[in-house]
Amino acid sequence: MEHCGLVHREVHQQVPPKVEYSLTEFGQSLNAALIPLGDWGEKHMKTIEAIQASETAAAVRPVRPAPTPRRSPRPGVNLDSGCAIGT
């Protein structure tokens, strides 16, 4: 951002080191775009938090292994599908 002229960086030669950052006039001109974006975020914060909570819950939900198919003593009978093949 400093390279693009948005931020001014001032280094103070002291111990401990100190650096101050400030917006340039060009950087301050971004407020016209960023303030409405912040307003939108505040207006929709409850929805955003609900989405993040559901994604977090889905991410930590344990994955169950696929069920092992049940075998029938009769060849061609699939107990899981409810249909008998070859009968």
SEROPA-72725 format. One line per field, with one value per residue (C-alpha): residue number from 0; residue in one letter; x, y, z. Coordinates in Angstrom, 1 decimal, always signed. Each point is the difference from the previous one (the first is absolute). Layout:
<nodes>
resi = (NUM ...)
resn = (A ...)
X = (X ...)
Y = (Y ...)
Z = (Z ...)
</nodes>
This chain:
<nodes>
resi = (0 1 2 3 4 5 6 7 8 9 10 11 12 13 14 15 16 17 18 19 20 21 22 23 24 25 26 27 28 29 30 31 32 33 34 35 36 37 38 39 40 41 42 43 44 45 46 47 48 49 50 51 52 53 54 55 56 57 58 59 60 61 62 63 64 65 66 67 68 69 70 71 72 73 74 75 76 77 78 79 80 81 82 83 84 85 86)
resn = (M E H C G L V H R E V H Q Q V P P K V E Y S L T E F G Q S L N A A L I P L G D W G E K H M K T I E A I Q A S E T A A A V R P V R P A P T P R R S P R P G V N L D S G C A I G T)
X = (+0.0 +2.9 +1.4 -3.4 -0.1 -2.9 +2.0 +2.9 +2.5 +2.2 +2.9 +1.3 +3.6 -0.3 +0.3 -2.4 -0.7 -3.1 -1.9 -3.1 -2.4 -2.6 -2.3 +1.1 -2.6 -0.2 -0.6 -2.7 -1.8 -0.8 -2.4 -2.7 +0.1 +0.8 -2.6 -2.9 +1.7 +0.3 -3.6 -1.1 +2.0 -1.6 -3.5 +0.6 +2.2 -2.6 -0.3 +3.7 +0.5 -2.7 +1.6 +3.5 -1.5 -1.7 +3.3 +2.0 -2.5 +0.1 +3.8 +0.3 -2.8 +1.5 -0.1 -1.7 +1.4 -2.2 -2.2 +1.2 -2.6 -1.9 +0.5 -2.7 +0.5 -1.8 +2.1 -1.3 -2.0 +0.9 -1.5 +0.8 -1.9 -3.1 -0.1 +1.0 +2.0 -0.2 -2.9)
Y = (+0.0 +2.3 -0.8 +0.9 +3.4 -0.9 -0.1 +2.2 -1.8 +2.0 -1.7 +1.6 -0.8 -1.0 -2.9 -1.8 +0.5 +1.9 +0.2 +2.1 -0.5 +2.5 +0.2 +2.3 +2.3 -2.7 -2.7 +2.1 +0.2 -3.7 +0.9 +0.8 -3.7 -1.7 +1.8 -1.5 -3.4 +0.2 +1.1 -3.0 -2.3 +1.4 -0.3 -3.7 -1.1 -2.4 -1.8 -0.1 -1.5 -2.6 -1.1 -0.2 -2.0 -2.5 -0.4 -0.5 -2.6 -1.8 +0.0 -1.6 -2.5 -3.5 -1.9 -3.3 -2.9 -1.5 -2.8 -3.5 -1.8 -2.8 -3.4 -2.5 -3.8 -0.1 +1.0 +3.1 +1.4 +3.5 +0.7 +3.7 +0.8 -1.9 -1.9 -3.5 -0.6 -3.3 -1.4)
Z = (+0.0 +0.6 -3.4 -1.5 +1.8 +2.3 +3.2 +1.3 +2.2 +2.3 +1.8 +3.2 +0.8 +3.6 +2.4 +0.1 -3.7 -0.9 -3.3 -0.6 -2.8 -1.3 -3.0 -2.8 -1.7 -2.7 +2.7 +1.7 -3.3 +0.4 +2.9 -2.6 -1.0 +3.3 +2.3 -2.0 +0.0 +3.8 +0.3 -2.1 +2.3 +3.1 -1.5 -1.0 +3.0 +1.5 -3.4 -0.4 +3.5 -0.6 -3.2 +1.7 +2.9 -2.3 -2.0 +3.2 +1.3 -3.3 +0.0 +3.5 -0.5 +0.0 -3.2 +0.3 -2.0 -2.7 +1.4 -0.8 -2.2 +1.7 -1.5 -0.6 +0.2 -3.4 -3.0 -1.9 +2.9 +1.1 +3.4 -0.2 -3.2 +0.9 -3.3 -0.8 -3.1 -1.7 +2.0)
</nodes>
